[in-house]
Amino acid sequence: MSGLLALLDDVAAIAKVASASIDDIASQAARAGVKAAGAVIDDAAVTPKYVHGFQAARELPIVWKIARASIFNKIVILLPIAMLLSRFAPWVIPYLLLLGGLYLCYEGAEKVYHWLVPHDTLSKIDPDATPLDATHLEEQRVKGAIKTDFILSAEIMTIILAALDPDQSVWFEAAALGLAGIGITVIVYGAVAVIVKADDVGLALAEGARTEAVRAIGRGIVRGMPTFLKVLTIVGTAAMIWVGGSIVVHAVGEIVWHGPYEVIHHAAVWVADRVPASLHGAVEWTVTALLDGIVGLALGLALIPVVGLVKGGVNSNAH
């Protein structure tokens, strides 16, 4: 009997350790996922455009196709690559973060540039091109969305990997990375599904609700969605620029030069020291984010002509 009790005590102890490990994995996955905020918000802001113009019945299936491919990209392709780099070439990770940060800066700055200097997109349309039917258009849109998602997913997984505790085992890192990747995908595409169907729900309420109050809510949803999508785009762009700048500053500091990080840190502390102690942390974070954003915007704007030249050279070589 005493042996059975001892065995049960051992099982209980193992269960406690396993439970603590699961909680630790979930905790690290959540904290690491927050680091990828810029790319996550951009993913949520970009994806709804891929279902624009399709019948309502095709919207959720399209979102599901993209989400399924996103999970495949993260878990089957990117997670093993991340684990191999973490174990055998950890020195590569800061350089990948630098590239990812520069990409976010470029993407965000390009959107800002297009807002400030509108482009004539109609002149780029080929009048002799054969119109695509709905099926081919859907396939084309889904392929484009999956390609964009793969790039963003690579950034997200690299950011998460860099944020994890490096002293953990490879299995712990893999579990935390996988949990964070799946969690982010569920959140992003769950939000996208809600966004793309919100106007349909609002229209149904406006036309079919029994009470005037509910019908008014439906009309408000329909009227408010365009503004909401614009706000989401602005927030996503700002987050991209801020997070991109922050990643570049930290990556450069880790690779070669701590100067930019130290200047931003000292400036944020200097400003925070001049406000009440209760606001110190919030002000320091805000100033840091603002300065990181300024760095990100400057880098992104500087990259626009460089990327344009590279694209022009690739296109001319292709012809």
N, C-alpha and C positions, 0 to 999 in steps of 0.2 A: 504493500500500500504506500509505504514511504517512497519507494522508487517511482511509483506512478505519480505521486504528488511532485516529486523532484522533476520528473519529465514534463509535467504540466507547467511547472514554474519556468523551465527552460523554454518551452514553447511560447509561454506568455512573454518572456524576455525578448525572444527572437521577434515576436509579433510587434512588440513595442519599438524595437530597433528598426524593423521594416517600415512601421508606420511613421516614425520620425524621419527616415530616409525619404519616404514619399512626400511628406510635408516639406522637407528641405528642397527636394527636386521641384515641387510646385512653387515654393517660395522663390527660389532662384530663377525659375522660368518666368514667373510674373515680373520680377524686378528687371530681368534682362529684356523682356518684351517691351517694357516701358521705354528702354533706350532706343527702340526702333520706331518711336512715335512718328517721326517725319515721314518715313517710307510708308508706314501703315496708313496714315491719314491721306497721303497721296494716292495710295492704292484704292481707298474707299472713294476718293473724289474722282479718280480717273475712270474706274470701271463702269459706272452707270452710262457713260456715253456709248459703250459698245452695244447696249440694248436699245438705244434710241432709234425710233423709226420702225421697230418690229411690232407685230400684233401682240396684244397683251398676253395671249396664251403662250407665246414663245419667250417672254421675258425671263421667267424663273428657270425654265430649262437651259437657257443660255448662261445665266448666272451659275447654275449647277455645273455645267460643263467646265466653265472657267475655274470654279472652286475646286472641282475634282482634280483638274490638271495642276492647280496650285499646290494641293496637298502632295500629289505625286512628285512634283518638282522638288518640294522641300524635303520630303522624307526619303524618297528613293534615290534622288540624284544629289541634292545639295548637302544633306546630312552626312552621308559617307565621305564626301569630299572634305567637308569641314572637319570631320573626325581625323582623317588622314593628315590634313594640314596641322591640326592641333597637336598630334602626336609626333609627326616627323619633320614638319617645317613651320613651327610656330612663328618664326621670324617673318614669314610671308604675310601673316594676318594684318599687321599695321599697314602694309602696302596695299592690301585689298581694301582695307577701311579707307585709306587715302583715296583710292580710285572711286570707291562707292560714294564717299563724301563729295568729291569733285563732280560726280555724276548728278547727285542731288542738287548741288549748287547750280550746275548748268541747267538742269530741267526747271528749277524754280525761277532762275533769272531769265530763261527764255520766255516763260509765261509772262513775267513782268514786262519784258521787252515787247512782246506782242500786244499787251494791253496798252503800252505807251505809244508804240508805233504799229498801228494796225496794218496787216498785210492783205493784199488782194489775192484771195484764194480762188476766186472764180476764173481768173485768167489761167490757172494751172490745170483746169479741167479739160481733158481731151474730148472735143465734140464728136470725134469719130469713134470713141470707145463704145463697145457694146454694153448696154446696161446689164447688170447682173440680176438673175432671178433671186427670189427670196432665200432659197436654199443655199445657193452659192454665196450670196451676200452674208448670210449667217455664218457659214464656214469661214469666210474671209475675216469677218469681225472676230470670231472666236479665236482664230489663229493669231491675229494681231494682239488680242487681249492676253492670250497665254504667253506670247513673246514678251510683252511689257511686264506681265506678272513674274516671269522668270527672272528678269533683271532686278525687279524690286525684291523678289524673294531672296535672291543671292545677297543683296545688300542687307536685308533683314536678318538672315541667318548669320552673316558675318558679324553684324553688330551684336546680336545675341551671344554668339560664341565669345566675342571679346569681353562681354560683360559678365560671363560666368566665372566662378572661382576656379583658377587654374590648378589648384591643389587637389581637386576632386578626381576620381577615377574616370576612365574613358567611358564606362557604362553610365556613370552618373551624368557626365556631360552630354552623352547621346540622349539619355532620357529627358534631361532638362531642355535640351535643344529641340528635340522632337515635340515635347509637350508645348513649348512656347510657340513653335512653328504652327502646330495644329490649332492651338488656341487663337493665335492671331488670324489664321485663315478663317476660322469659324466666326470670329468677331467681325472681320472685314466683310466677308461675303454675306453674313447674316444682316449686317447693316445695309449692304448694297441691295439685298432682296427687299428689305423694308422700304428703302428709298425708291426703288423702281416701281413698287406696287402702291406707294402711298397715294399717288394721284388717282389710281383706280378705286382705292378704298374711299377716298374723299368724294369721288364722283358718285359712287354707290350710296354713300350716306346722304349726299346732297339731293339725290333723286328718289331714294327709297325709304329714308328714315321716317318714322311715324311722328316725331315731334319736331317742331321748328328749331329748337335749340340744337338738336343733333344734326339737322340739315344745315344749320349755320356753321357748325363745326366742319362738316364735309366741304362746304364752299370755301371755308378758310384754309383747309388743307390744300385744295386745288389751287387757290390763288397764291398760297404761300410757298409751294414747292419750287417754282422757278427762283425765287429769292433765296430759299434755303440752299439750293444747289450752287448758286453764285457764292453765297457765304462759305459753303463747304469748300469750294474751289479756292477761294482766297485763303482760308485757314490752312488748307493743304499746301498751298504754295508757300505761305509764310513758314509752316512747319518744315517743309523741305529745305528752305534756305537756311533756317536757324540750325536744324540738325546737321545739314551738310557742312555748314561752317564750323560747328562744334566738333564734328568728326575730323575734319581736316586739321583744325588747330591741335587736337589731342594726338592725331596720328603723326603730324610733323614733329610735335614735341617728343614723341616716343622714338621716332626714327632718327632725327638729326638736330632739331633746334627747339628749345623750350621758350624762346623769346616771346612769340605771339601769345602763348598760354599765360605766361607770367604777366605780360602787360595787361591782358584782359582781366586776369584774376585780381591784380593789384588795383586796377581801376574800379572793379566791382566792389572790392572791400573798402576802398576810399570813399565811394559814394554811400555805401551802407553804413559806414561809421558816422555819417552826418544825419542820420534819421534816428528816431526812437528805437531802443533795443528790441522792442516787440516786432518792429518791421524789418529788422536787420537781415534776416534770412531771405524774406520775400524780395527785398530790394536788391540784395546781392545776386539772387537768381535772375531777376528781371534784367539787371544791367548786363550780366554775363550773356544771357540769351540775346539781348539787343546787339551787343558787340559781336557775338558769334554770327548773328544774322547779317550785320554789316560786312563782315569778312566774307561770308558766304555769297552775298549779293555781288560784291566786288569781284570775287573769283569767277562766279557764274557769268557775269557780263563780259569779263575778259576772255572766257572760254568760247563765247558765242562765235566770234569771227574765226577762231582757231578751228572749231568743229565745222564751220561752214567751208573753210578751205580744204579740210580733210575730206568732207563729203563731196566737194566739187572735184577733187583729185580722183577719188574712187569712181565717181560717175564717168569722168572723162576717160579713165583707163578701161572702164567696162565697155564704152562705145568704141 
